[in-house]
């Protein structure tokens, strides 16, 4: 039963992430678009693996960023420059993950799209 409780807690965390963070709309749209493009272009299994890992990395980074922000706000509710810096760094990590995922997508989809356009 402990595992069910843990899974419920994790589900609550995912729900909080999806319902409260505006950037999750961007991530969800990108995830849906990449998935649709992969299905339409019938990409190889190894490419699916790379795309899933890249998308998971972005979602994980967003989750860690949100968790850090919640924890920081609970510990020090008023503005603190060091906490602001930590939040900026965490947000930067999400951006880096998203840029990396976009590059993975470009490397996978770019050649396929060029072949179809030629």
Biopython code that builds the backbone (N, CA, C, O; Angstrom):
import numpy as np
from Bio.PDB.StructureBuilder import StructureBuilder

atoms = [
    (1, "UNK", "N", (0.808, -1.191, 0.000)),
    (1, "UNK", "CA", (0.000, 0.000, 0.000)),
    (1, "UNK", "C", (0.857, 1.262, 0.000)),
    (1, "UNK", "O", (0.422, 2.309, -0.479)),
    (2, "UNK", "N", (2.062, 1.166, 0.531)),
    (2, "UNK", "CA", (2.934, 2.338, 0.562)),
    (2, "UNK", "C", (3.259, 2.810, -0.845)),
    (2, "UNK", "O", (3.370, 4.009, -1.101)),
    (3, "UNK", "N", (3.411, 1.850, -1.759)),
    (3, "UNK", "CA", (3.733, 2.243, -3.134)),
    (3, "UNK", "C", (2.556, 2.983, -3.773)),
    (3, "UNK", "O", (2.766, 3.914, -4.550)),
    (4, "UNK", "N", (1.334, 2.584, -3.460)),
    (4, "UNK", "CA", (0.166, 3.282, -3.987)),
    (4, "UNK", "C", (0.103, 4.710, -3.456)),
    (4, "UNK", "O", (-0.258, 5.640, -4.177)),
    (5, "UNK", "N", (0.457, 4.865, -2.193)),
    (5, "UNK", "CA", (0.491, 6.206, -1.595)),
    (5, "UNK", "C", (1.560, 7.057, -2.276)),
    (5, "UNK", "O", (1.333, 8.232, -2.562)),
    (6, "UNK", "N", (2.716, 6.467, -2.534)),
    (6, "UNK", "CA", (3.788, 7.183, -3.223)),
    (6, "UNK", "C", (3.379, 7.578, -4.634)),
    (6, "UNK", "O", (3.663, 8.688, -5.084)),
    (7, "UNK", "N", (2.712, 6.663, -5.329)),
    (7, "UNK", "CA", (2.250, 6.963, -6.685)),
    (7, "UNK", "C", (1.192, 8.068, -6.669)),
    (7, "UNK", "O", (1.176, 8.924, -7.553)),
    (8, "UNK", "N", (0.323, 8.051, -5.683)),
    (8, "UNK", "CA", (-0.689, 9.105, -5.561)),
    (8, "UNK", "C", (-0.026, 10.454, -5.306)),
    (8, "UNK", "O", (-0.425, 11.467, -5.880)),
    (9, "UNK", "N", (0.984, 10.462, -4.446)),
    (9, "UNK", "CA", (1.706, 11.717, -4.186)),
    (9, "UNK", "C", (2.388, 12.231, -5.447)),
    (9, "UNK", "O", (2.354, 13.428, -5.734)),
    (10, "UNK", "N", (2.999, 11.334, -6.190)),
    (10, "UNK", "CA", (3.649, 11.728, -7.441)),
    (10, "UNK", "C", (2.619, 12.264, -8.424)),
    (10, "UNK", "O", (2.864, 13.261, -9.104)),
    (11, "UNK", "N", (1.473, 11.610, -8.501)),
    (11, "UNK", "CA", (0.397, 12.085, -9.374)),
    (11, "UNK", "C", (-0.081, 13.465, -8.974)),
    (11, "UNK", "O", (-0.356, 14.306, -9.830)),
    (12, "UNK", "N", (-0.182, 13.704, -7.658)),
    (12, "UNK", "CA", (-0.562, 15.032, -7.177)),
    (12, "UNK", "C", (0.468, 16.083, -7.593)),
    (12, "UNK", "O", (0.113, 17.204, -7.955)),
    (13, "UNK", "N", (1.733, 15.709, -7.538)),
    (13, "UNK", "CA", (2.787, 16.633, -7.948)),
    (13, "UNK", "C", (2.706, 16.956, -9.434)),
    (13, "UNK", "O", (2.859, 18.110, -9.835)),
    (14, "UNK", "N", (2.465, 15.936, -10.243)),
    (14, "UNK", "CA", (2.332, 16.163, -11.684)),
    (14, "UNK", "C", (1.114, 17.046, -11.963)),
    (14, "UNK", "O", (1.178, 17.962, -12.783)),
    (15, "UNK", "N", (0.009, 16.762, -11.278)),
    (15, "UNK", "CA", (-1.201, 17.575, -11.462)),
    (15, "UNK", "C", (-0.929, 19.031, -11.088)),
    (15, "UNK", "O", (-1.349, 19.948, -11.795)),
    (16, "UNK", "N", (-0.227, 19.240, -9.975)),
    (16, "UNK", "CA", (0.107, 20.616, -9.565)),
    (16, "UNK", "C", (0.953, 21.298, -10.635)),
    (16, "UNK", "O", (0.717, 22.457, -10.978)),
    (17, "UNK", "N", (1.922, 20.585, -11.151)),
    (17, "UNK", "CA", (2.790, 21.124, -12.200)),
    (17, "UNK", "C", (1.960, 21.534, -13.417)),
    (17, "UNK", "O", (2.121, 22.635, -13.944)),
    (18, "UNK", "N", (1.077, 20.647, -13.855)),
    (18, "UNK", "CA", (0.277, 20.919, -15.049)),
    (18, "UNK", "C", (-0.737, 22.039, -14.849)),
    (18, "UNK", "O", (-1.017, 22.803, -15.772)),
    (19, "UNK", "N", (-1.285, 22.134, -13.638)),
    (19, "UNK", "CA", (-2.369, 23.083, -13.398)),
    (19, "UNK", "C", (-1.904, 24.474, -12.973)),
    (19, "UNK", "O", (-2.669, 25.434, -13.055)),
    (20, "UNK", "N", (-0.654, 24.588, -12.521)),
    (20, "UNK", "CA", (-0.228, 25.876, -11.964)),
    (20, "UNK", "C", (0.897, 26.561, -12.723)),
    (20, "UNK", "O", (1.135, 27.751, -12.516)),
    (21, "UNK", "N", (1.582, 25.856, -13.581)),
    (21, "UNK", "CA", (2.752, 26.439, -14.241)),
    (21, "UNK", "C", (2.423, 26.785, -15.688)),
    (21, "UNK", "O", (2.075, 25.905, -16.476)),
    (22, "UNK", "N", (2.530, 28.054, -16.037)),
    (22, "UNK", "CA", (2.148, 28.487, -17.386)),
    (22, "UNK", "C", (3.034, 27.874, -18.467)),
    (22, "UNK", "O", (2.569, 27.639, -19.583)),
    (23, "UNK", "N", (4.297, 27.614, -18.156)),
    (23, "UNK", "CA", (5.188, 27.048, -19.177)),
    (23, "UNK", "C", (4.847, 25.612, -19.529)),
    (23, "UNK", "O", (5.298, 25.106, -20.557)),
    (24, "UNK", "N", (4.055, 24.942, -18.688)),
    (24, "UNK", "CA", (3.697, 23.567, -19.034)),
    (24, "UNK", "C", (2.809, 23.528, -20.271)),
    (24, "UNK", "O", (2.779, 22.516, -20.971)),
    (25, "UNK", "N", (2.089, 24.601, -20.554)),
    (25, "UNK", "CA", (1.304, 24.654, -21.807)),
    (25, "UNK", "C", (2.242, 24.598, -23.006)),
    (25, "UNK", "O", (1.962, 23.919, -23.994)),
    (26, "UNK", "N", (3.352, 25.315, -22.912)),
    (26, "UNK", "CA", (4.346, 25.298, -23.990)),
    (26, "UNK", "C", (4.938, 23.900, -24.123)),
    (26, "UNK", "O", (5.053, 23.370, -25.228)),
    (27, "UNK", "N", (5.314, 23.303, -22.988)),
    (27, "UNK", "CA", (5.903, 21.955, -23.017)),
    (27, "UNK", "C", (4.903, 20.936, -23.554)),
    (27, "UNK", "O", (5.270, 20.060, -24.337)),
    (28, "UNK", "N", (3.649, 21.045, -23.140)),
    (28, "UNK", "CA", (2.630, 20.098, -23.601)),
    (28, "UNK", "C", (2.394, 20.238, -25.103)),
    (28, "UNK", "O", (2.243, 19.242, -25.809)),
    (29, "UNK", "N", (2.363, 21.478, -25.586)),
    (29, "UNK", "CA", (2.185, 21.713, -27.018)),
    (29, "UNK", "C", (3.361, 21.148, -27.803)),
    (29, "UNK", "O", (3.173, 20.505, -28.835)),
    (30, "UNK", "N", (4.567, 21.389, -27.314)),
    (30, "UNK", "CA", (5.761, 20.860, -27.983)),
    (30, "UNK", "C", (5.763, 19.335, -27.957)),
    (30, "UNK", "O", (6.088, 18.696, -28.957)),
    (31, "UNK", "N", (5.400, 18.754, -26.817)),
    (31, "UNK", "CA", (5.351, 17.294, -26.700)),
    (31, "UNK", "C", (4.349, 16.715, -27.692)),
    (31, "UNK", "O", (4.645, 15.729, -28.368)),
    (32, "UNK", "N", (3.170, 17.317, -27.784)),
    (32, "UNK", "CA", (2.148, 16.838, -28.726)),
    (32, "UNK", "C", (2.611, 17.013, -30.171)),
    (32, "UNK", "O", (2.407, 16.131, -31.005)),
    (33, "UNK", "N", (3.230, 18.146, -30.463)),
    (33, "UNK", "CA", (3.706, 18.397, -31.826)),
    (33, "UNK", "C", (4.802, 17.436, -32.246)),
    (33, "UNK", "O", (4.794, 16.922, -33.364)),
    (34, "UNK", "N", (5.734, 17.197, -31.357)),
    (34, "UNK", "CA", (6.829, 16.267, -31.668)),
    (34, "UNK", "C", (6.285, 14.852, -31.839)),
    (34, "UNK", "O", (6.703, 14.124, -32.740)),
    (35, "UNK", "N", (5.361, 14.472, -30.979)),
    (35, "UNK", "CA", (4.773, 13.135, -31.083)),
    (35, "UNK", "C", (4.021, 12.986, -32.403)),
    (35, "UNK", "O", (4.166, 11.971, -33.085)),
    (36, "UNK", "N", (3.225, 13.980, -32.769)),
    (36, "UNK", "CA", (2.494, 13.934, -34.041)),
    (36, "UNK", "C", (3.456, 13.878, -35.226)),
    (36, "UNK", "O", (3.252, 13.104, -36.161)),
    (37, "UNK", "N", (4.498, 14.698, -35.182)),
    (37, "UNK", "CA", (5.471, 14.703, -36.280)),
    (37, "UNK", "C", (6.176, 13.357, -36.388)),
    (37, "UNK", "O", (6.398, 12.855, -37.490)),
    (38, "UNK", "N", (6.524, 12.775, -35.251)),
    (38, "UNK", "CA", (7.175, 11.471, -35.270)),
    (38, "UNK", "C", (6.286, 10.398, -35.862)),
    (38, "UNK", "O", (6.752, 9.540, -36.611)),
    (39, "UNK", "N", (4.993, 10.444, -35.526)),
    (39, "UNK", "CA", (4.054, 9.472, -36.086)),
    (39, "UNK", "C", (3.853, 9.696, -37.578)),
    (39, "UNK", "O", (3.836, 8.739, -38.352)),
    (40, "UNK", "N", (3.700, 10.952, -37.989)),
    (40, "UNK", "CA", (3.489, 11.257, -39.402)),
    (40, "UNK", "C", (4.692, 10.896, -40.268)),
    (40, "UNK", "O", (4.546, 10.427, -41.396)),
    (41, "UNK", "N", (5.872, 11.123, -39.721)),
    (41, "UNK", "CA", (7.096, 10.853, -40.487)),
    (41, "UNK", "C", (7.610, 9.434, -40.282)),
    (41, "UNK", "O", (8.607, 9.036, -40.884)),
    (42, "UNK", "N", (6.921, 8.666, -39.426)),
    (42, "UNK", "CA", (7.270, 7.265, -39.184)),
    (42, "UNK", "C", (8.768, 7.114, -38.847)),
    (42, "UNK", "O", (9.501, 6.379, -39.508)),
    (43, "UNK", "N", (9.184, 7.824, -37.812)),
    (43, "UNK", "CA", (10.600, 7.819, -37.449)),
    (43, "UNK", "C", (11.006, 6.477, -36.841)),
    (43, "UNK", "O", (10.167, 5.702, -36.382)),
    (44, "UNK", "N", (12.297, 6.230, -36.850)),
    (44, "UNK", "CA", (12.856, 4.968, -36.353)),
    (44, "UNK", "C", (12.787, 4.898, -34.829)),
    (44, "UNK", "O", (12.668, 5.917, -34.149)),
    (45, "UNK", "N", (12.864, 3.678, -34.313)),
    (45, "UNK", "CA", (12.784, 3.454, -32.863)),
    (45, "UNK", "C", (13.890, 4.201, -32.124)),
    (45, "UNK", "O", (13.648, 4.755, -31.052)),
    (46, "UNK", "N", (15.089, 4.222, -32.676)),
    (46, "UNK", "CA", (16.194, 4.927, -31.998)),
    (46, "UNK", "C", (15.918, 6.425, -31.928)),
    (46, "UNK", "O", (16.298, 7.079, -30.956)),
    (47, "UNK", "N", (15.267, 6.967, -32.937)),
    (47, "UNK", "CA", (14.905, 8.383, -32.914)),
    (47, "UNK", "C", (13.824, 8.648, -31.877)),
    (47, "UNK", "O", (13.849, 9.678, -31.204)),
    (48, "UNK", "N", (12.868, 7.717, -31.742)),
    (48, "UNK", "CA", (11.858, 7.849, -30.690)),
    (48, "UNK", "C", (12.523, 7.879, -29.318)),
    (48, "UNK", "O", (12.151, 8.668, -28.449)),
    (49, "UNK", "N", (13.510, 7.009, -29.140)),
    (49, "UNK", "CA", (14.217, 6.968, -27.848)),
    (49, "UNK", "C", (14.850, 8.321, -27.538)),
    (49, "UNK", "O", (14.729, 8.824, -26.421)),
    (50, "UNK", "N", (15.517, 8.904, -28.512)),
    (50, "UNK", "CA", (16.160, 10.197, -28.305)),
    (50, "UNK", "C", (15.136, 11.291, -28.025)),
    (50, "UNK", "O", (15.345, 12.131, -27.150)),
    (51, "UNK", "N", (14.040, 11.283, -28.759)),
    (51, "UNK", "CA", (13.009, 12.300, -28.557)),
    (51, "UNK", "C", (12.340, 12.163, -27.193)),
    (51, "UNK", "O", (12.106, 13.158, -26.507)),
    (52, "UNK", "N", (12.039, 10.938, -26.807)),
    (52, "UNK", "CA", (11.408, 10.720, -25.496)),
    (52, "UNK", "C", (12.347, 11.160, -24.375)),
    (52, "UNK", "O", (11.909, 11.788, -23.411)),
    (53, "UNK", "N", (13.619, 10.838, -24.493)),
    (53, "UNK", "CA", (14.580, 11.277, -23.480)),
    (53, "UNK", "C", (14.687, 12.802, -23.429)),
    (53, "UNK", "O", (14.744, 13.387, -22.348)),
    (54, "UNK", "N", (14.712, 13.432, -24.585)),
    (54, "UNK", "CA", (14.809, 14.896, -24.627)),
    (54, "UNK", "C", (13.564, 15.539, -24.011)),
    (54, "UNK", "O", (13.667, 16.487, -23.232)),
    (55, "UNK", "N", (12.389, 15.014, -24.367)),
    (55, "UNK", "CA", (11.155, 15.572, -23.809)),
    (55, "UNK", "C", (11.077, 15.328, -22.300)),
    (55, "UNK", "O", (10.666, 16.210, -21.546)),
    (56, "UNK", "N", (11.470, 14.140, -21.869)),
    (56, "UNK", "CA", (11.452, 13.837, -20.436)),
    (56, "UNK", "C", (12.395, 14.761, -19.676)),
    (56, "UNK", "O", (12.077, 15.195, -18.568)),
    (57, "UNK", "N", (13.534, 15.062, -20.249)),
    (57, "UNK", "CA", (14.490, 15.966, -19.607)),
    (57, "UNK", "C", (13.876, 17.351, -19.398)),
    (57, "UNK", "O", (14.051, 17.958, -18.342)),
    (58, "UNK", "N", (13.167, 17.840, -20.392)),
    (58, "UNK", "CA", (12.524, 19.155, -20.261)),
    (58, "UNK", "C", (11.462, 19.114, -19.160)),
    (58, "UNK", "O", (11.414, 20.003, -18.310)),
    (59, "UNK", "N", (10.611, 18.084, -19.175)),
    (59, "UNK", "CA", (9.577, 17.966, -18.145)),
    (59, "UNK", "C", (10.193, 17.828, -16.751)),
    (59, "UNK", "O", (9.693, 18.411, -15.789)),
    (60, "UNK", "N", (11.264, 17.063, -16.645)),
    (60, "UNK", "CA", (11.930, 16.916, -15.347)),
    (60, "UNK", "C", (12.518, 18.248, -14.888)),
    (60, "UNK", "O", (12.386, 18.615, -13.720)),
    (61, "UNK", "N", (13.159, 18.962, -15.789)),
    (61, "UNK", "CA", (13.737, 20.253, -15.432)),
    (61, "UNK", "C", (12.643, 21.213, -14.950)),
    (61, "UNK", "O", (12.833, 21.936, -13.972)),
    (62, "UNK", "N", (11.509, 21.216, -15.635)),
    (62, "UNK", "CA", (10.393, 22.075, -15.217)),
    (62, "UNK", "C", (9.884, 21.658, -13.844)),
    (62, "UNK", "O", (9.556, 22.508, -13.016)),
    (63, "UNK", "N", (9.819, 20.369, -13.603)),
    (63, "UNK", "CA", (9.381, 19.884, -12.294)),
    (63, "UNK", "C", (10.344, 20.273, -11.184)),
    (63, "UNK", "O", (9.916, 20.725, -10.122)),
    (64, "UNK", "N", (11.629, 20.103, -11.416)),
    (64, "UNK", "CA", (12.628, 20.498, -10.416)),
    (64, "UNK", "C", (12.605, 22.007, -10.174)),
    (64, "UNK", "O", (12.739, 22.466, -9.040)),
    (65, "UNK", "N", (12.435, 22.766, -11.248)),
    (65, "UNK", "CA", (12.361, 24.219, -11.127)),
    (65, "UNK", "C", (11.158, 24.614, -10.269)),
    (65, "UNK", "O", (11.278, 25.455, -9.378)),
    (66, "UNK", "N", (10.027, 24.023, -10.531)),
    (66, "UNK", "CA", (8.821, 24.324, -9.759)),
    (66, "UNK", "C", (8.993, 23.930, -8.303)),
    (66, "UNK", "O", (8.610, 24.679, -7.404)),
    (67, "UNK", "N", (9.568, 22.755, -8.066)),
    (67, "UNK", "CA", (9.790, 22.305, -6.687)),
    (67, "UNK", "C", (10.716, 23.264, -5.942)),
    (67, "UNK", "O", (10.466, 23.595, -4.783)),
    (68, "UNK", "N", (11.784, 23.710, -6.603)),
    (68, "UNK", "CA", (12.707, 24.648, -5.971)),
    (68, "UNK", "C", (12.000, 25.959, -5.638)),
    (68, "UNK", "O", (12.196, 26.513, -4.557)),
    (69, "UNK", "N", (11.182, 26.453, -6.559)),
    (69, "UNK", "CA", (10.465, 27.705, -6.316)),
    (69, "UNK", "C", (9.500, 27.574, -5.141)),
    (69, "UNK", "O", (9.423, 28.469, -4.299)),
    (70, "UNK", "N", (8.773, 26.476, -5.080)),
    (70, "UNK", "CA", (7.829, 26.264, -3.979)),
    (70, "UNK", "C", (8.570, 26.195, -2.647)),
    (70, "UNK", "O", (8.169, 26.826, -1.669)),
    (71, "UNK", "N", (9.640, 25.435, -2.620)),
    (71, "UNK", "CA", (10.423, 25.287, -1.389)),
    (71, "UNK", "C", (11.030, 26.625, -0.962)),
    (71, "UNK", "O", (10.975, 26.985, 0.213)),
    (72, "UNK", "N", (11.598, 27.348, -1.898)),
    (72, "UNK", "CA", (12.215, 28.639, -1.575)),
    (72, "UNK", "C", (11.179, 29.623, -1.040)),
    (72, "UNK", "O", (11.444, 30.345, -0.079)),
    (73, "UNK", "N", (10.004, 29.653, -1.659)),
    (73, "UNK", "CA", (8.954, 30.567, -1.202)),
    (73, "UNK", "C", (8.436, 30.178, 0.175)),
    (73, "UNK", "O", (8.031, 31.046, 0.949)),
    (74, "UNK", "N", (8.443, 28.888, 0.493)),
    (74, "UNK", "CA", (7.996, 28.440, 1.817)),
    (74, "UNK", "C", (9.018, 28.812, 2.891)),
    (74, "UNK", "O", (8.644, 29.160, 4.011)),
    (75, "UNK", "N", (10.292, 28.740, 2.555)),
    (75, "UNK", "CA", (11.352, 29.021, 3.536)),
    (75, "UNK", "C", (11.525, 30.522, 3.751)),
    (75, "UNK", "O", (11.630, 30.984, 4.887)),
    (76, "UNK", "N", (11.554, 31.280, 2.657)),
    (76, "UNK", "CA", (11.752, 32.734, 2.742)),
    (76, "UNK", "C", (10.721, 33.399, 1.823)),
    (76, "UNK", "O", (10.989, 33.617, 0.641)),
    (77, "UNK", "N", (9.530, 33.723, 2.374)),
    (77, "UNK", "CA", (8.465, 34.293, 1.532)),
    (77, "UNK", "C", (8.805, 35.664, 0.934)),
    (77, "UNK", "O", (8.371, 35.975, -0.175)),
    (78, "UNK", "N", (9.565, 36.474, 1.648)),
    (78, "UNK", "CA", (9.907, 37.789, 1.113)),
    (78, "UNK", "C", (11.062, 37.666, 0.116)),
    (78, "UNK", "O", (11.777, 36.663, 0.083)),
    (79, "UNK", "N", (11.222, 38.714, -0.693)),
    (79, "UNK", "CA", (12.279, 38.681, -1.706)),
    (79, "UNK", "C", (13.647, 38.592, -1.035)),
    (79, "UNK", "O", (13.941, 39.300, -0.073)),
    (80, "UNK", "N", (14.467, 37.700, -1.576)),
    (80, "UNK", "CA", (15.851, 37.565, -1.116)),
    (80, "UNK", "C", (16.710, 37.405, -2.367)),
    (80, "UNK", "O", (16.414, 36.552, -3.203)),
    (81, "UNK", "N", (17.764, 38.203, -2.516)),
    (81, "UNK", "CA", (18.544, 38.169, -3.761)),
    (81, "UNK", "C", (19.163, 36.804, -4.065)),
    (81, "UNK", "O", (19.242, 36.419, -5.231)),
    (82, "UNK", "N", (19.598, 36.074, -3.060)),
    (82, "UNK", "CA", (20.208, 34.762, -3.317)),
    (82, "UNK", "C", (19.148, 33.736, -3.753)),
    (82, "UNK", "O", (19.409, 32.886, -4.604)),
    (83, "UNK", "N", (17.977, 33.828, -3.170)),
    (83, "UNK", "CA", (16.902, 32.923, -3.598)),
    (83, "UNK", "C", (16.462, 33.295, -5.011)),
    (83, "UNK", "O", (16.178, 32.419, -5.828)),
    (84, "UNK", "N", (16.408, 34.579, -5.291)),
    (84, "UNK", "CA", (16.107, 35.013, -6.656)),
    (84, "UNK", "C", (17.119, 34.472, -7.645)),
    (84, "UNK", "O", (16.761, 34.046, -8.743)),
    (85, "UNK", "N", (18.370, 34.491, -7.256)),
    (85, "UNK", "CA", (19.427, 33.950, -8.129)),
    (85, "UNK", "C", (19.236, 32.456, -8.344)),
    (85, "UNK", "O", (19.376, 31.971, -9.466)),
    (86, "UNK", "N", (18.914, 31.713, -7.272)),
    (86, "UNK", "CA", (18.689, 30.272, -7.391)),
    (86, "UNK", "C", (17.517, 29.978, -8.332)),
    (86, "UNK", "O", (17.578, 29.058, -9.148)),
    (87, "UNK", "N", (16.455, 30.771, -8.207)),
    (87, "UNK", "CA", (15.303, 30.595, -9.090)),
    (87, "UNK", "C", (15.682, 30.887, -10.539)),
    (87, "UNK", "O", (15.235, 30.189, -11.449)),
    (88, "UNK", "N", (16.498, 31.906, -10.756)),
    (88, "UNK", "CA", (16.945, 32.233, -12.113)),
    (88, "UNK", "C", (17.778, 31.100, -12.706)),
    (88, "UNK", "O", (17.622, 30.749, -13.875)),
    (89, "UNK", "N", (18.650, 30.539, -11.899)),
    (89, "UNK", "CA", (19.489, 29.436, -12.372)),
    (89, "UNK", "C", (18.620, 28.229, -12.730)),
    (89, "UNK", "O", (18.838, 27.587, -13.757)),
    (90, "UNK", "N", (17.637, 27.922, -11.884)),
    (90, "UNK", "CA", (16.740, 26.791, -12.160)),
    (90, "UNK", "C", (15.939, 27.041, -13.440)),
    (90, "UNK", "O", (15.759, 26.131, -14.250)),
    (91, "UNK", "N", (15.463, 28.262, -13.618)),
    (91, "UNK", "CA", (14.739, 28.592, -14.849)),
    (91, "UNK", "C", (15.666, 28.495, -16.060)),
    (91, "UNK", "O", (15.247, 28.067, -17.135)),
    (92, "UNK", "N", (16.916, 28.890, -15.883)),
    (92, "UNK", "CA", (17.901, 28.759, -16.954)),
    (92, "UNK", "C", (18.141, 27.304, -17.323)),
    (92, "UNK", "O", (18.348, 26.980, -18.492)),
    (93, "UNK", "N", (18.114, 26.431, -16.331)),
    (93, "UNK", "CA", (18.285, 25.001, -16.604)),
    (93, "UNK", "C", (17.138, 24.465, -17.453)),
    (93, "UNK", "O", (17.352, 23.635, -18.336)),
    (94, "UNK", "N", (15.932, 24.932, -17.190)),
    (94, "UNK", "CA", (14.785, 24.531, -18.017)),
    (94, "UNK", "C", (14.993, 25.003, -19.453)),
    (94, "UNK", "O", (14.762, 24.258, -20.405)),
    (95, "UNK", "N", (15.431, 26.250, -19.592)),
    (95, "UNK", "CA", (15.676, 26.790, -20.926)),
    (95, "UNK", "C", (16.756, 25.988, -21.655)),
    (95, "UNK", "O", (16.606, 25.689, -22.840)),
    (96, "UNK", "N", (17.829, 25.641, -20.970)),
    (96, "UNK", "CA", (18.885, 24.835, -21.593)),
    (96, "UNK", "C", (18.371, 23.468, -22.024)),
    (96, "UNK", "O", (18.717, 22.981, -23.101)),
    (97, "UNK", "N", (17.545, 22.850, -21.183)),
    (97, "UNK", "CA", (16.956, 21.555, -21.536)),
    (97, "UNK", "C", (16.065, 21.699, -22.772)),
    (97, "UNK", "O", (16.092, 20.848, -23.661)),
    (98, "UNK", "N", (15.279, 22.773, -22.828)),
    (98, "UNK", "CA", (14.395, 22.989, -23.971)),
    (98, "UNK", "C", (15.194, 23.241, -25.252)),
    (98, "UNK", "O", (14.827, 22.753, -26.321)),
    (99, "UNK", "N", (16.272, 23.993, -25.145)),
    (99, "UNK", "CA", (17.125, 24.238, -26.315)),
    (99, "UNK", "C", (17.743, 22.924, -26.785)),
    (99, "UNK", "O", (17.780, 22.640, -27.982)),
    (100, "UNK", "N", (18.225, 22.129, -25.838)),
    (100, "UNK", "CA", (18.787, 20.821, -26.195)),
    (100, "UNK", "C", (17.753, 19.930, -26.865)),
    (100, "UNK", "O", (18.060, 19.256, -27.848)),
    (101, "UNK", "N", (16.527, 19.919, -26.340)),
    (101, "UNK", "CA", (15.470, 19.112, -26.939)),
    (101, "UNK", "C", (15.131, 19.610, -28.344)),
    (101, "UNK", "O", (14.887, 18.811, -29.249)),
    (102, "UNK", "N", (15.116, 20.920, -28.521)),
    (102, "UNK", "CA", (14.839, 21.478, -29.849)),
    (102, "UNK", "C", (15.932, 21.076, -30.844)),
    (102, "UNK", "O", (15.646, 20.789, -32.006)),
    (103, "UNK", "N", (17.171, 21.058, -30.382)),
    (103, "UNK", "CA", (18.266, 20.632, -31.262)),
    (103, "UNK", "C", (18.142, 19.154, -31.630)),
    (103, "UNK", "O", (18.378, 18.769, -32.775)),
    (104, "UNK", "N", (17.772, 18.336, -30.656)),
    (104, "UNK", "CA", (17.545, 16.909, -30.953)),
    (104, "UNK", "C", (16.451, 16.777, -32.004)),
    (104, "UNK", "O", (16.588, 16.026, -32.969)),
    (105, "UNK", "N", (15.367, 17.514, -31.806)),
    (105, "UNK", "CA", (14.274, 17.477, -32.778)),
    (105, "UNK", "C", (14.717, 17.931, -34.157)),
    (105, "UNK", "O", (14.355, 17.319, -35.162)),
    (106, "UNK", "N", (15.493, 18.992, -34.209)),
    (106, "UNK", "CA", (15.974, 19.494, -35.500)),
    (106, "UNK", "C", (16.881, 18.482, -36.194)),
    (106, "UNK", "O", (16.814, 18.312, -37.411)),
    (107, "UNK", "N", (17.730, 17.813, -35.415)),
    (107, "UNK", "CA", (18.629, 16.812, -35.999)),
    (107, "UNK", "C", (17.874, 15.591, -36.506)),
    (107, "UNK", "O", (18.290, 14.959, -37.477)),
    (108, "UNK", "N", (16.769, 15.260, -35.854)),
    (108, "UNK", "CA", (15.988, 14.103, -36.293)),
    (108, "UNK", "C", (15.044, 14.475, -37.427)),
    (108, "UNK", "O", (14.998, 13.790, -38.448)),
    (109, "UNK", "N", (14.290, 15.561, -37.251)),
    (109, "UNK", "CA", (13.263, 15.913, -38.226)),
    (109, "UNK", "C", (13.799, 16.681, -39.427)),
    (109, "UNK", "O", (13.241, 16.580, -40.520)),
    (110, "UNK", "N", (14.871, 17.446, -39.244)),
    (110, "UNK", "CA", (15.404, 18.254, -40.335)),
    (110, "UNK", "C", (15.698, 17.464, -41.592)),
    (110, "UNK", "O", (15.163, 17.781, -42.654)),
    (111, "UNK", "N", (16.542, 16.436, -41.498)),
    (111, "UNK", "CA", (16.846, 15.653, -42.706)),
    (111, "UNK", "C", (15.604, 14.977, -43.314)),
    (111, "UNK", "O", (15.473, 14.895, -44.535)),
    (112, "UNK", "N", (14.700, 14.497, -42.455)),
    (112, "UNK", "CA", (13.487, 13.848, -42.973)),
    (112, "UNK", "C", (12.606, 14.841, -43.736)),
    (112, "UNK", "O", (12.050, 14.516, -44.785)),
    (113, "UNK", "N", (12.492, 16.031, -43.201)),
    (113, "UNK", "CA", (11.685, 17.054, -43.873)),
    (113, "UNK", "C", (12.340, 17.512, -45.177)),
    (113, "UNK", "O", (11.657, 17.735, -46.177)),
    (114, "UNK", "N", (13.661, 17.649, -45.159)),
    (114, "UNK", "CA", (14.372, 18.045, -46.374)),
    (114, "UNK", "C", (14.189, 17.001, -47.481)),
    (114, "UNK", "O", (14.011, 17.354, -48.647)),
    (115, "UNK", "N", (14.232, 15.731, -47.118)),
    (115, "UNK", "CA", (14.023, 14.664, -48.108)),
    (115, "UNK", "C", (12.618, 14.724, -48.696)),
    (115, "UNK", "O", (12.428, 14.499, -49.891)),
    (116, "UNK", "N", (11.647, 15.025, -47.863)),
    (116, "UNK", "CA", (10.249, 15.074, -48.335)),
    (116, "UNK", "C", (9.994, 16.304, -49.200)),
    (116, "UNK", "O", (9.141, 16.278, -50.086)),
    (117, "UNK", "N", (10.732, 17.375, -48.943)),
    (117, "UNK", "CA", (10.553, 18.594, -49.715)),
    (117, "UNK", "C", (11.301, 18.559, -51.039)),
    (117, "UNK", "O", (10.963, 19.284, -51.975)),
    (118, "UNK", "N", (12.324, 17.708, -51.110)),
    (118, "UNK", "CA", (13.154, 17.645, -52.325)),
    (118, "UNK", "C", (12.495, 16.869, -53.439)),
    (118, "UNK", "O", (13.070, 16.731, -54.519)),
]
sb = StructureBuilder()
sb.init_structure("model")
sb.init_model(0)
sb.init_chain("A")
sb.init_seg("    ")
for serial, (resi, resn, name, xyz) in enumerate(atoms, 1):
    if name == "N":
        sb.init_residue(resn, " ", resi, " ")
    sb.init_atom(name, np.array(xyz, "f"), 0.0, 1.0, " ", f" {name:<3s}", serial, name[0])
structure = sb.get_structure()
